[in-house]
Amino acid sequence: MTATAAPTLGAVPTGSSAAQWLRIGEEHYAAGRNDDAFAAFRLGLAAAEAQPAGSTAAETISELHSRLGNTCMVRGDLELAAANYKAALRLVPTLVPCWCNLGNIHVQTGKAQDAIAYYLEALKLNPRHWPTRTNLVQALTATKQYIIAKALLLELLGEQPQDAALRHQLGKVHYELEEVPAAIECFEQAIALNPRDSDSLYWIGGIKQRLGDDAAAQAAYARAAQIKPLIRRPAIKSPADFRVLALYAPFGGNTPTEYLFKHAAYDTDTLALFENNSYDAQAFGQGVNVVVNLISDVDQAGAMLPLAADLVEGLGKPTINDPRKILRTTRDMVAELLSGIDDCRIPKILRQQAGTACSVVGLLAAFPRAAAILARPVGTHGGDDFDKIDGVDELAAYLAKPADTDRYFIEYADYRSADGFFRKYRFIFVDGQVLPYHLAIADDWKVHHVNTDMANQVWMQQEEAAFLNDPTLVFNQRHYRALGEIQQRMGLEYFGIDCALDTNGDLLVFEVNASMLVHDDNAEFPYKDPAVRRIKAAFDAMLARFAATGV
């Protein structure tokens, strides 16, 4: 971001020196007049450049660059901020805040490993510099160096044991190290130090939920929501481009957005919805430009979707993934919705309600051409409780087991490739675009990327990279027409599809929903990064487009 015209700076003597502009800029910055400060520091540098070489102290010029870097940080121009911090350090290499801020820029732009080097330079100059040490913790956790982060946090807490934020951060590190009791203890200590610490309560709720203690999780979530209904994530720039309100269900399936909302130029407010609660659309809609409904799994959070739909209607804002559209995305409903698409095979799906009878004869009649039948409880994803049933005897044994929940029976379709391997592809649909996300290759029908041997097989990685770079190497015009028809029928702005090519060469659909994970944790598969970044860029552009219509 560059200034095209200097703001009004009041009565400034003609020919003011660099030192005078520095003082003027500092006064503006301290008063919150960032644009005026930006202009003053630039004029100071111009004044220094106009003077004979050596007539302006290097310390003054360095300070002008440093202060200009600070104003650029506030404006969200991180590239110009970094250039000015580096210019300051070339003149005066001992400016600890500049080294620290360069580290902060790299953290904000997703380069946490590079940030660590800048923080270490700052600590060489001042080993006790508090901002550098606390920010270094953020970089260490972002790069999964949890043991080092834990040691540094314990050192910091030794100096400031009453710092609730450090206790909260240590709780997160304990959790990542699978030290769950210690994590809960840290979050509880943080709350004791700061009873308004809703973030620690949300963390306790999440941990208790994963442990199966739903009552404790519900209590923690409810208490956190009373303190702070909205979880706020500020933009990486100020002012933010716009504001997003994201709706999610703590006890239901939600669209994963940890990566999608990362390093955003917009503010994000996330609102947890609970049954039997009422939500004032006018209160939560203040300043909001676009709504993103994250509640995506009807089988897990179907009861929450009507509540979310009523809130969305009251907000009257442009909305991504309207809750009423999500209501029709159970596995069996999607199979019906997508039936009849040319060059596309949608396996038949039946849903058995818990407590109802289902016979071998009835299932075989429902799937007359299936070589096998797949079965899974509703609300599950991945390989959890996902079985392939071959033959009458296996089917009878499966049906003899009591069904505690509803379960799906799915027609199995062979998709083994000619080389004997199974290939499952994932695309992400974003605002009309069909973007490749990954290819998983395995020697078993139940294919999930994390459970394959792809990390050790170069040829598999090369094949995935080729697909990500050019999906048309695998999917032809017929397939893309089918994908386009799927997008039209789903009617959602953001969702994913897991699919393959069957033995006839048709598009074979496994799953279509808005719950699919997109992440940037690809250290073992760095070739995936460009495809992942394309998805995030498309997601951000979609939000900006929707926000522009609702301002």
C-alpha positions in Angstrom: 0.0 0.0 0.0 1.5 3.3 -1.0 0.5 6.9 -0.3 -0.7 8.9 -3.3 -1.1 12.1 -1.4 0.1 13.3 2.0 -2.7 13.9 4.6 -3.0 17.3 6.1 -0.3 17.6 8.8 -1.1 21.1 10.1 1.4 23.9 10.3 4.8 22.4 9.5 7.8 24.6 8.7 9.0 24.5 5.1 12.2 22.5 4.9 11.6 20.6 8.1 14.5 18.2 8.9 14.3 14.5 9.1 14.4 14.7 12.9 11.4 17.1 12.9 9.4 14.8 10.7 10.3 11.9 13.0 8.9 13.8 16.0 5.8 14.8 14.1 5.2 11.3 12.9 5.6 9.9 16.4 3.0 12.4 17.8 0.5 11.3 15.1 1.2 7.6 15.7 0.7 8.0 19.4 -2.6 9.8 18.8 -3.8 7.0 16.5 -3.6 9.1 13.3 -1.8 6.4 11.4 -2.2 7.8 7.9 -0.7 11.1 9.1 2.1 9.3 10.8 2.8 7.3 7.6 3.0 10.5 5.5 5.3 12.2 8.1 7.8 9.4 8.3 7.9 9.2 4.5 8.5 13.0 4.3 11.3 12.5 6.9 13.0 10.0 4.8 12.7 12.3 1.8 14.2 15.1 3.8 17.1 13.0 4.8 17.7 11.9 1.2 17.7 15.5 0.0 20.5 16.4 2.5 24.2 15.9 1.7 25.4 12.4 2.6 26.2 12.1 6.3 24.4 15.2 7.4 21.5 13.2 8.9 22.4 10.8 11.7 22.1 7.1 10.8 20.1 6.6 14.0 17.5 9.2 12.8 17.1 7.6 9.4 17.0 4.1 10.9 14.3 5.2 13.4 12.2 6.7 10.5 12.4 3.4 8.7 11.5 1.5 11.9 8.5 3.8 12.7 7.4 3.6 9.1 7.5 -0.1 9.3 5.2 0.0 12.4 2.6 2.2 10.5 2.8 -0.3 7.6 2.0 -3.1 10.0 -1.1 -1.3 11.1 -2.1 -0.6 7.5 -1.7 -4.3 6.6 1.1 -3.7 4.2 3.4 -6.4 5.5 5.8 -6.3 2.5 6.5 -2.6 2.9 6.8 -3.0 6.6 9.5 -5.7 6.2 11.4 -3.6 3.7 11.5 -0.7 6.1 12.6 -2.9 9.1 15.4 -4.3 7.0 16.4 -0.8 5.9 16.6 0.2 9.5 18.7 -2.7 10.5 21.2 -2.1 7.7 21.9 1.2 9.3 21.6 0.2 13.0 21.7 -3.6 13.3 21.1 -3.5 17.1 17.4 -2.5 16.9 15.8 -5.4 18.7 12.1 -4.4 18.0 12.9 -4.5 14.2 14.2 -8.1 14.4 11.2 -9.0 16.5 8.7 -7.4 14.1 10.4 -9.1 11.1 9.7 -12.4 12.9 6.1 -11.3 13.5 5.6 -10.6 9.8 6.9 -14.0 8.9 4.5 -15.7 11.4 1.5 -13.7 10.0 2.4 -14.7 6.5 2.7 -18.4 7.3 6.5 -18.6 7.4 6.9 -19.5 11.1 10.2 -21.4 10.6 11.8 -18.3 9.0 10.4 -16.2 11.8 12.4 -18.2 14.4 15.7 -17.0 12.9 14.6 -13.3 13.3 13.5 -13.9 16.9 16.9 -15.5 17.7 18.7 -12.5 16.2 16.7 -10.3 18.6 17.5 -12.5 21.6 21.2 -12.4 20.8 21.0 -8.7 21.4 18.6 -8.8 24.3 18.0 -12.3 25.8 15.3 -11.0 28.1 13.2 -9.1 25.5 9.7 -10.1 26.5 7.8 -9.6 23.2 10.4 -11.6 21.3 10.2 -14.5 23.7 6.4 -14.6 23.8 6.2 -14.4 20.0 8.9 -17.0 19.6 6.5 -19.4 21.5 3.9 -18.8 18.7 6.4 -19.6 16.0 7.6 -22.7 17.8 4.1 -24.0 18.2 3.2 -23.2 14.6 6.2 -25.3 13.5 5.2 -28.1 16.0 8.4 -27.7 18.1 6.2 -28.2 21.2 8.9 -29.5 23.6 11.0 -26.3 23.0 7.9 -24.2 23.3 7.0 -25.8 26.5 10.4 -25.2 28.0 10.2 -21.5 27.0 6.7 -21.1 28.4 7.8 -22.6 31.7 10.7 -20.1 31.8 8.4 -17.2 31.1 5.9 -18.4 33.7 8.7 -18.6 36.2 9.1 -14.8 35.7 5.4 -14.0 35.5 3.4 -16.8 37.2 0.2 -14.7 37.2 0.1 -14.3 33.4 -3.1 -16.0 32.4 -2.3 -15.8 28.7 0.9 -17.8 29.2 -1.0 -20.5 31.2 -3.5 -20.7 28.3 -0.7 -21.1 25.8 1.0 -23.8 27.9 -2.3 -25.6 28.0 -2.4 -25.8 24.2 1.2 -27.0 24.1 0.4 -29.7 26.7 -2.5 -30.8 24.6 -0.4 -31.1 21.4 2.1 -33.2 23.4 -0.8 -35.5 24.4 -0.4 -34.4 28.1 -4.2 -34.0 28.4 -4.5 -33.8 32.3 -1.8 -31.1 32.3 -3.5 -29.3 29.5 -6.8 -29.2 31.4 -5.0 -28.1 34.6 -3.3 -25.2 32.7 -6.6 -24.0 31.2 -8.2 -24.2 34.7 -5.3 -22.1 36.1 -5.8 -19.6 33.4 -9.5 -19.3 34.2 -8.7 -18.9 37.9 -6.3 -16.0 37.1 -8.8 -14.5 34.6 -12.4 -15.6 35.2 -13.3 -14.0 31.8 -11.0 -16.3 29.9 -13.6 -17.8 27.5 -10.9 -19.2 25.2 -9.7 -21.6 27.9 -13.3 -22.6 28.6 -13.8 -23.4 24.9 -10.6 -25.5 25.0 -11.8 -27.4 28.0 -15.1 -28.0 26.3 -13.4 -29.3 23.2 -11.1 -31.7 25.2 -14.0 -33.0 27.4 -16.0 -33.6 24.2 -13.2 -35.6 22.7 -12.9 -37.6 25.9 -16.6 -38.4 25.7 -17.6 -36.4 28.7 -20.4 -34.5 26.9 -22.0 -33.1 30.1 -18.7 -31.4 31.2 -18.1 -30.2 27.6 -21.6 -28.8 27.4 -21.1 -27.0 30.7 -17.8 -25.5 29.6 -19.1 -24.4 26.2 -22.2 -22.8 27.8 -20.1 -20.9 30.3 -17.8 -19.7 27.6 -20.6 -18.5 25.5 -22.1 -16.6 28.4 -18.8 -14.7 28.8 -18.0 -14.2 25.1 -20.6 -15.5 22.6 -18.3 -14.5 19.7 -14.8 -15.9 19.3 -13.0 -13.1 17.5 -10.1 -13.5 15.1 -8.8 -10.2 13.9 -7.5 -9.6 10.3 -3.8 -9.4 9.6 -4.3 -5.8 8.6 -6.1 -2.7 10.0 -8.6 -1.8 9.0 -9.9 -5.2 7.9 -11.4 -5.5 4.5 -14.7 -6.8 5.9 -16.2 -8.8 8.7 -17.3 -12.4 8.6 -19.8 -14.1 11.0 -19.2 -17.9 11.1 -21.9 -20.1 12.7 -20.9 -23.5 14.2 -22.3 -26.2 16.4 -20.0 -27.4 19.2 -21.5 -30.8 19.3 -22.0 -31.3 15.6 -20.0 -31.7 12.4 -18.7 -28.5 11.0 -16.7 -27.4 8.0 -13.0 -27.3 9.1 -11.8 -23.7 8.7 -8.6 -23.6 10.8 -6.6 -23.2 7.6 -9.2 -21.4 5.5 -9.6 -18.6 8.0 -5.8 -18.3 8.7 -3.9 -15.1 7.8 -7.1 -13.4 6.5 -7.5 -9.8 5.5 -11.0 -9.9 7.1 -12.1 -10.1 10.7 -13.8 -13.3 11.7 -16.4 -13.7 14.5 -17.4 -17.3 15.3 -20.7 -17.9 17.1 -21.4 -21.2 18.8 -25.0 -22.2 18.6 -26.8 -24.3 21.3 -30.2 -25.9 21.3 -32.9 -24.1 23.2 -31.0 -20.8 23.0 -32.2 -17.7 21.3 -30.0 -15.4 19.3 -30.6 -11.7 18.6 -29.9 -11.3 14.9 -29.6 -7.5 15.3 -27.0 -7.8 18.0 -24.8 -10.4 16.3 -25.2 -8.8 12.9 -23.6 -5.5 13.8 -20.8 -4.7 11.3 -21.1 -8.1 9.6 -20.8 -8.2 5.8 -21.1 -11.9 5.1 -22.2 -15.0 7.0 -20.6 -18.4 6.7 -22.6 -21.4 8.0 -20.1 -24.0 9.1 -22.7 -26.5 10.4 -22.3 -29.1 7.7 -23.2 -32.6 9.0 -26.9 -33.2 9.1 -26.5 -36.5 10.8 -24.5 -34.9 13.7 -26.1 -31.5 13.9 -29.5 -31.7 12.2 -31.2 -30.2 15.2 -29.0 -27.1 15.0 -29.6 -26.3 11.3 -33.2 -24.9 11.7 -31.9 -22.6 14.5 -29.0 -21.5 12.2 -31.5 -21.0 9.3 -33.7 -18.7 11.4 -30.7 -16.7 12.5 -29.4 -16.4 8.9 -32.9 -15.2 7.8 -32.9 -12.6 10.6 -29.4 -11.4 9.7 -30.4 -10.8 6.1 -26.7 -10.9 5.0 -25.2 -12.8 2.0 -24.6 -16.3 3.2 -22.2 -19.1 2.3 -23.8 -22.6 2.5 -27.3 -21.6 3.6 -28.4 -24.0 6.5 -31.6 -25.0 4.6 -29.5 -26.3 1.7 -27.3 -28.2 4.1 -30.4 -30.0 5.5 -30.6 -32.0 2.3 -27.0 -33.4 2.4 -27.3 -36.6 4.3 -25.6 -39.5 2.4 -28.9 -41.0 1.2 -30.5 -37.7 0.2 -27.4 -36.7 -1.8 -27.5 -40.0 -3.6 -31.1 -39.3 -4.6 -30.3 -35.7 -5.5 -27.5 -36.6 -7.8 -29.1 -39.6 -9.5 -29.4 -39.6 -13.3 -26.3 -37.6 -14.1 -24.7 -38.7 -17.4 -21.3 -40.5 -17.1 -21.6 -40.5 -13.3 -22.2 -43.5 -11.0 -24.0 -42.8 -7.7 -24.0 -45.9 -5.6 -27.4 -46.7 -4.1 -27.7 -45.9 -0.3 -30.3 -47.1 2.2 -30.7 -45.8 5.7 -31.8 -48.1 8.5 -33.3 -46.4 11.5 -32.1 -47.6 14.9 -34.5 -50.1 16.4 -36.0 -51.2 13.1 -35.5 -54.6 11.5 -33.5 -55.1 8.4 -33.4 -58.5 6.7 -30.7 -60.2 4.6 -33.4 -60.9 1.9 -34.5 -57.2 1.9 -30.9 -55.9 1.5 -30.0 -58.3 -1.2 -33.2 -57.3 -3.1 -32.3 -53.6 -2.7 -28.8 -54.2 -4.1 -29.3 -56.9 -6.7 -26.1 -56.2 -8.7 -23.8 -55.3 -5.8 -20.7 -57.5 -5.4 -20.6 -56.4 -1.8 -22.3 -54.0 0.6 -20.7 -51.3 2.7 -22.1 -50.4 6.1 -21.4 -47.6 8.5 -23.2 -45.7 11.3 -24.6 -42.3 10.4 -22.6 -39.3 11.3 -19.2 -41.1 10.8 -16.5 -40.2 8.4 -13.2 -41.6 7.3 -12.6 -45.3 8.1 -14.4 -45.3 11.5 -16.7 -48.3 11.8 -16.8 -48.6 8.0 -17.2 -52.2 6.9 -17.3 -54.1 3.6 -19.7 -57.1 3.8 -19.0 -59.9 1.4 -21.6 -62.7 1.1 -24.8 -63.8 2.8 -23.1 -65.1 5.9 -21.2 -61.9 6.6 -24.3 -59.9 6.0 -26.4 -62.0 8.4 -23.7 -61.7 11.1 -23.6 -57.9 10.7 -27.4 -57.5 10.8 -27.5 -59.7 14.0 -25.5 -57.0 15.8 -27.8 -54.4 17.5 -27.9 -51.0 15.8 -27.5 -48.3 18.5 -27.8 -45.6 15.9 -29.1 -45.3 12.4 -26.8 -46.8 9.8 -26.2 -46.6 6.1 -25.9 -49.5 3.7 -24.1 -48.6 0.5 -23.8 -50.4 -2.8 -20.1 -51.3 -3.3 -18.7 -50.3 -6.7 -15.3 -51.7 -7.9 -12.8 -49.0 -8.7 -9.6 -50.9 -8.6 -7.2 -49.6 -11.4 -5.5 -51.8 -13.9 -2.3 -51.9 -11.8 -4.2 -53.3 -8.8 -4.3 -50.1 -6.8 -7.3 -48.1 -5.7 -7.3 -44.3 -6.3 -9.5 -41.8 -4.5 -9.6 -38.2 -5.6 -10.8 -35.1 -3.8 -12.0 -31.9 -5.4 -13.2 -28.8 -3.5 -15.9 -26.7 -5.1 -15.5 -23.0 -4.3 -17.9 -20.4 -5.8 -18.2 -22.2 -9.1 -14.6 -23.5 -9.3 -13.7 -27.1 -9.2 -10.2 -27.3 -7.6 -8.2 -30.5 -7.0 -7.1 -31.1 -3.4 -5.5 -34.6 -3.2 -5.2 -38.1 -4.6 -4.9 -41.0 -2.3 -3.5 -44.3 -3.6 -3.6 -47.6 -1.7 -3.8 -51.4 -2.2 -7.1 -51.7 -0.3 -10.6 -50.4 -1.1 -10.8 -48.3 2.1 -8.6 -45.4 1.0 -7.7 -42.5 3.2 -4.6 -40.3 2.6 -3.3 -40.5 6.1 -3.4 -44.3 6.1 -1.7 -44.9 2.8 2.0 -45.6 2.2 2.3 -42.5 0.0 4.9 -40.9 2.3 7.3 -43.7 1.3 6.4 -44.2 -2.3 7.9 -41.7 -4.7 5.8 -42.9 -7.7 2.6 -42.3 -5.8 3.7 -38.7 -4.9 4.7 -38.0 -8.5 1.2 -39.2 -9.6 -0.5 -37.1 -7.0 1.5 -34.0 -8.0 0.7 -34.5 -11.7 -3.0 -34.7 -10.8 -2.9 -31.6 -8.7 -1.0 -29.7 -11.5 -3.4 -30.9 -14.2 -6.5 -32.9 -13.3 -7.4 -33.2 -17.0 -4.7 -35.9 -17.2 -7.3 -38.1 -15.4 -10.7 -36.4 -15.7 -11.9 -35.7 -19.2 -14.7 -33.4 -20.5 -17.4 -35.9 -19.7 -16.2 -36.1 -16.1 -16.1 -32.3 -15.8 -19.6 -32.0 -17.1 -20.7 -34.4 -14.4 -18.8 -32.5 -11.8 -20.5 -29.3 -13.0 -23.9 -30.9 -12.8 -23.1 -32.0 -9.2 -22.2 -28.5 -8.3 -25.5 -27.2 -9.8 -27.6 -29.7 -8.0 -25.9 -29.3 -4.6 -26.4 -25.5 -4.7 -23.7 -24.9 -2.1 -21.0 -22.3 -2.5 -18.3 -24.4 -0.7 -18.1 -28.2 -0.4 -16.0 -31.2 -1.4 -16.3 -34.5 -3.3 -14.4 -37.8 -2.8 -14.6 -39.7 -6.1 -12.9 -42.1 -8.4 -13.2 -43.6 -11.8 -14.9 -47.0 -11.9 -14.0 -49.9 -14.1 -16.1 -48.5 -16.9 -14.3 -45.1 -16.8 -17.4 -43.3 -15.3 -17.1 -40.8 -12.4 -17.8 -42.8 -9.2 -19.0 -40.7 -6.3 -18.2 -41.7 -2.8 -19.2 -38.7 -0.7 -20.3 -35.1 -1.3 -20.6 -32.7 1.6 -19.3 -29.5 3.2 -17.4 -31.3 6.0 -14.2 -32.2 4.1 -10.9 -31.1 5.5 -8.5 -28.8 3.7 -5.2 -28.1 5.6 -1.7 -26.9 4.9 0.1 -29.4 7.1 2.0 -30.9 4.2 5.6 -31.2 5.3 5.8 -34.7 3.9 4.1 -33.6 0.6 5.3 -30.1 -0.2 4.1 -30.4 -3.8 0.6 -30.1 -2.4 1.1 -26.5 -1.3 0.2 -24.7 -4.5 -3.1 -26.6 -4.8 -4.0 -25.9 -1.2 -3.1 -22.2 -1.6 -5.4 -22.0 -4.7 -8.3 -23.3 -2.6 -7.7 -20.7 0.1 -7.3 -17.9 -2.4 -10.6 -18.9 -4.0 -12.2 -19.1 -0.6 -11.0 -15.6 0.3 -12.1 -14.2 -3.0 -15.5 -15.8 -2.6 -16.0 -14.2 0.8 -14.8 -10.8 -0.6 -17.3 -11.1 -3.5 -20.2 -11.9 -1.1 -19.2 -9.2 1.3 -19.2 -6.6 -1.4 -22.9 -7.3 -2.1 -23.8 -7.0 1.6 -22.0 -3.8 2.7 
